[in-house]
Amino acid sequence: MKRKLNSNSSVWLYVQNRYFITGLFGLLWVSFISDIDLFFLMKSQRQLNAYNKEVKHFEERIDAMRFDLNDLSSDPLKLERFARERYFMKRPDEDLFRIIPAKDVSAS
């Protein structure tokens, strides 16, 4: 048995209501048609989450560098070791030899 939409049907009453039609049109406009639509908001949220992860990563690196700086500032032996290993510094009466491993070249 098929049911017809008559003037007393509750669905038909909502469709005839101008406020419902205007609200539905506004919701569709904001969700899909406007410049700041639903897809733009989701993309922006993903981008914001990626930036927040990047900020967290850099904050952790900054904390590690602050710890290293504090450690190097307080201990002269660690500072000397850091300078020797990182910048190949030497004392005036020393000779420094740097050994660089040869690249593995296969005969073709």
One Martini backbone bead per residue (centre of mass of N, CA, C, O) as a GRO file, in nm:
protein
  108
    1MET     BB    1   0.092   0.040   0.027
    2LYS     BB    2   0.062   0.357  -0.065
    3ARG     BB    3   0.185   0.674   0.037
    4LYS     BB    4   0.071   0.986   0.053
    5LEU     BB    5   0.132   1.326   0.031
    6ASN     BB    6  -0.024   1.523   0.238
    7SER     BB    7  -0.119   1.806   0.411
    8ASN     BB    8  -0.088   1.631   0.701
    9SER     BB    9   0.196   1.572   0.681
   10SER     BB   10   0.488   1.619   0.854
   11VAL     BB   11   0.686   1.651   0.616
   12TRP     BB   12   0.521   1.858   0.455
   13LEU     BB   13   0.528   2.076   0.676
   14TYR     BB   14   0.838   2.120   0.672
   15VAL     BB   15   0.867   2.193   0.367
   16GLN     BB   16   0.667   2.446   0.388
   17ASN     BB   17   0.858   2.571   0.578
   18ARG     BB   18   1.055   2.853   0.555
   19TYR     BB   19   1.260   2.800   0.787
   20PHE     BB   20   1.351   2.522   0.698
   21ILE     BB   21   1.450   2.600   0.417
   22THR     BB   22   1.651   2.815   0.509
   23GLY     BB   23   1.820   2.631   0.696
   24LEU     BB   24   1.896   2.421   0.483
   25PHE     BB   25   2.036   2.616   0.292
   26GLY     BB   26   2.247   2.722   0.497
   27LEU     BB   27   2.377   2.447   0.559
   28LEU     BB   28   2.465   2.385   0.269
   29TRP     BB   29   2.633   2.638   0.225
   30VAL     BB   30   2.837   2.599   0.463
   31SER     BB   31   2.926   2.298   0.391
   32PHE     BB   32   2.979   2.330   0.045
   33ILE     BB   33   3.000   2.637  -0.095
   34SER     BB   34   3.172   2.794   0.063
   35ASP     BB   35   3.494   2.886   0.141
   36ILE     BB   36   3.420   2.778   0.444
   37ASP     BB   37   3.404   2.469   0.450
   38LEU     BB   38   3.419   2.152   0.560
   39PHE     BB   39   3.682   2.074   0.407
   40PHE     BB   40   3.854   2.314   0.500
   41LEU     BB   41   3.834   2.255   0.805
   42MET     BB   42   3.964   1.974   0.797
   43LYS     BB   43   4.232   2.059   0.666
   44SER     BB   44   4.308   2.266   0.886
   45GLN     BB   45   4.314   2.065   1.122
   46ARG     BB   46   4.540   1.884   1.012
   47GLN     BB   47   4.750   2.111   0.991
   48LEU     BB   48   4.747   2.190   1.290
   49ASN     BB   49   4.839   1.914   1.398
   50ALA     BB   50   5.110   1.914   1.250
   51TYR     BB   51   5.218   2.173   1.382
   52ASN     BB   52   5.203   2.072   1.675
   53LYS     BB   53   5.405   1.841   1.638
   54GLU     BB   54   5.639   2.023   1.551
   55VAL     BB   55   5.653   2.193   1.807
   56LYS     BB   56   5.707   1.959   1.999
   57HIS     BB   57   5.971   1.868   1.869
   58PHE     BB   58   6.125   2.142   1.908
   59GLU     BB   59   6.095   2.157   2.215
   60GLU     BB   60   6.260   1.900   2.269
   61ARG     BB   61   6.521   2.000   2.133
   62ILE     BB   62   6.560   2.250   2.311
   63ASP     BB   63   6.583   2.098   2.579
   64ALA     BB   64   6.832   1.933   2.497
   65MET     BB   65   7.015   2.180   2.440
   66ARG     BB   66   6.999   2.303   2.722
   67PHE     BB   67   7.125   2.065   2.864
   68ASP     BB   68   7.393   2.070   2.707
   69LEU     BB   69   7.471   2.360   2.778
   70ASN     BB   70   7.474   2.320   3.082
   71ASP     BB   71   7.681   2.092   3.079
   72LEU     BB   72   7.914   2.254   2.932
   73SER     BB   73   7.924   2.498   3.136
   74SER     BB   74   7.998   2.318   3.403
   75ASP     BB   75   8.211   2.131   3.225
   76PRO     BB   76   8.530   2.144   3.096
   77LEU     BB   77   8.572   1.850   2.992
   78LYS     BB   78   8.320   1.841   2.809
   79LEU     BB   79   8.398   2.083   2.637
   80GLU     BB   80   8.659   1.965   2.525
   81ARG     BB   81   8.538   1.713   2.398
   82PHE     BB   82   8.344   1.859   2.210
   83ALA     BB   83   8.561   2.022   2.054
   84ARG     BB   84   8.723   1.776   1.951
   85GLU     BB   85   8.488   1.616   1.808
   86ARG     BB   86   8.343   1.849   1.641
   87TYR     BB   87   8.611   2.065   1.570
   88PHE     BB   88   8.907   1.953   1.589
   89MET     BB   89   9.052   2.031   1.838
   90LYS     BB   90   9.370   2.147   1.980
   91ARG     BB   91   9.658   2.148   2.112
   92PRO     BB   92   9.963   2.294   2.058
   93ASP     BB   93  10.130   2.001   2.124
   94GLU     BB   94   9.951   1.866   1.900
   95ASP     BB   95   9.845   1.601   1.693
   96LEU     BB   96   9.611   1.556   1.421
   97PHE     BB   97   9.426   1.264   1.325
   98ARG     BB   98   9.225   1.183   1.047
   99ILE     BB   99   8.996   0.916   0.992
  100ILE     BB  100   8.876   0.809   0.679
  101PRO     BB  101   8.666   0.614   0.540
  102ALA     BB  102   8.641   0.423   0.280
  103LYS     BB  103   8.487   0.368   0.003
  104ASP     BB  104   8.283   0.130  -0.145
  105VAL     BB  105   8.431   0.003  -0.438
  106SER     BB  106   8.304  -0.150  -0.707
  107ALA     BB  107   8.379  -0.354  -0.961
  108SER     BB  108   8.247  -0.316  -1.303
   0.00000   0.00000   0.00000
